[in-house]
Amino acid sequence: MTTSPNFPHIHLPFLDKVELPMVMRVRLKHPSAPALADVSAAVVNELEKSLRVSGLPNGAKVAVAVGSRGIASIDHVVKASVDWLKAKYFSPFIVPAMGSHGGGTKKGQIEVLAALGITEQTMGVPIEATMEVVKYGTTSQGVDCVFDQNAAAADAVLAINRVKSHTSFDRPVESGLSKLVAVGLGKGQGAMNMHALGTIGLSDVLPEIARISLRESPIFFGLALVENSDKQLVIVEGAEPEAFHEVDEWLLKKAKSLLAKLPFDQIDALVVEVLGKNISGAGMDYAVTGRTDIRGVDNPPTPFVHRLGVLGMTKEAKGNGIGVGMADYAPRDLANSLDLFSMYFNAVTATFMEKARMPIVLPTDLDVFRACVSTCWVAEPKRARLAIIKSTLHLNEILVSPSLYEDITKSDNVTLVEDAQSIEFSDIGTLQTRCNI
């Protein structure tokens, strides 16, 4: 049974006359840091710092917990980890630590790992996936703390995750080792438990669940990863379980200092070529779109994006178009490619339904552009302050209208690549003038 919708072809004739702005191709310079020259060596160097590894007997079963995000060089990090564990005469295996992702199924989570280059064949160790959990206790808010059954039965667990900003709002500890422990290893049930109290779950419940799991589980070490704005690993930091929170907190400051952002306070119309879970947990990063749209949580003051269109979805998202609800407009091809089961499962588990709602669905990319610039409250649509980006993760090259370029023309962090040109579309209205990564 298909779980994709079939939206009708709804043509709005008055959009046919809308003139689009021209666009200029520019490159943006973002804060950066040098990439690690040898990721595998960096991993081994940090693993050798583990204080508990010497207490594990030969043949100990060690679960390597891996999440679902498209982390830079994650396959190299995991391979170096399992090879190191085998060299220590342990028996490593991999467990998917991704909460409810992959449709909340064992098969789906194995497929997500495979999309990241992590399979039994490439890693040389078994993948033991399950959605079954054991209960470790209850938080002060009455929320059960649960933990992956296979990982709980291991002699030791190695946690691996990227430290980065959360996809919806700020707090001292966001995505990192603590979240992998509390949500990723909590599987679908743990993700639902943690999100049950909404934003309180993320700010208060998550740290407490992490503390309980770290106390009760066989986690012996963690690898915290930080990327630069070019999606390259710049830090691999080893951490003892009792230091997970502290390491998450200080590395988050470093990660945020390297974030790529758009250099505008206000944009009339922003068109995003692709969204996806591998781009951001929310499909599109709120720090770029300016839209959190969670009840009770303020949107960031900048950028203010009046109209937002999204055109497509990454193949890695596998139909989970979570985040499409933040857009005002989307083309029919995108809407009809959504896997509603996967998207709804994600949204209901997270209790943030807004991101799974449907924008206005129009026939083509061209219609989306015309609708964006004609409803953004400017007198002449062709003079709208328009920006086109590949995704909220890829901001090195963007396209901007001349009126928006005026905001950054004197910036030392901007290079003009191509002067103003018309936005080109195919005969069936598909965008041809695209950003390069």
HELIX and SHEET records of a PDB file:
HELIX    1   1 PRO A   13  LYS A   17  5                                   5    
HELIX    2   2 VAL A   39  LEU A   47  1                                   9    
HELIX    3   3 VAL A   53  GLY A   55  5                                   3    
HELIX    4   4 ILE A   74  ALA A   87  1                                  14    
HELIX    5   5 GLY A  102  GLY A  104  5                                   3    
HELIX    6   6 LYS A  106  ALA A  115  1                                  10    
HELIX    7   7 GLU A  120  MET A  123  1                                   4    
HELIX    8   8 GLN A  149  ALA A  152  1                                   4    
HELIX    9   9 LEU A  177  LYS A  179  1                                   3    
HELIX   10  10 LEU A  180  GLY A  184  3                                   5    
HELIX   11  11 LYS A  187  HIS A  195  1                                   9    
HELIX   12  12 THR A  199  ILE A  200  1                                   2    
HELIX   13  13 GLY A  201  VAL A  205  3                                   5    
HELIX   14  14 LEU A  206  GLU A  216  1                                  11    
HELIX   15  15 PRO A  241  ALA A  243  5                                   3    
HELIX   16  16 PHE A  244  SER A  257  1                                  14    
HELIX   17  17 TYR A  286  THR A  289  1                                   4    
HELIX   18  18 LYS A  315  ALA A  317  5                                   3    
HELIX   19  19 VAL A  324  MET A  326  5                                   3    
HELIX   20  20 ARG A  332  ASN A  336  1                                   5    
HELIX   21  21 LEU A  340  ALA A  350  1                                  11    
HELIX   22  22 MET A  353  ALA A  356  5                                   4    
HELIX   23  23 ASP A  365  SER A  374  1                                  10    
HELIX   24  24 PRO A  381  ARG A  383  5                                   3    
HELIX   25  25 PRO A  402  TYR A  405  1                                   4    
SHEET    1   A 6 PHE A 304  MET A 313  0                                        
SHEET    2   A 6 GLN A 266  LEU A 275  1                                        
SHEET    3   A 6 LEU A 386  ILE A 389  1                                        
SHEET    4   A 6 GLU A 397  VAL A 400 -1                                        
SHEET    5   A 6 VAL A  23  LEU A  28 -1                                        
SHEET    6   A 6 VAL A 414  GLN A 421 -1                                        
SHEET    1   B 5 SER A  91  PRO A  96  0                                        
SHEET    2   B 5 LYS A  61  VAL A  66  1                                        
SHEET    3   B 5 ALA A 156  ARG A 162  1                                        
SHEET    4   B 5 ILE A 219  GLU A 227  1                                        
SHEET    5   B 5 LEU A 233  ALA A 239 -1                                        
SHEET    1   C 2 VAL A 133  THR A 138  0                                        
SHEET    2   C 2 ASP A 144  ASP A 148 -1                                        
SHEET    1   D 2 TYR A 329  PRO A 331  0                                        
SHEET    2   D 2 ILE A 360  LEU A 362  1                                        
END                                                                             
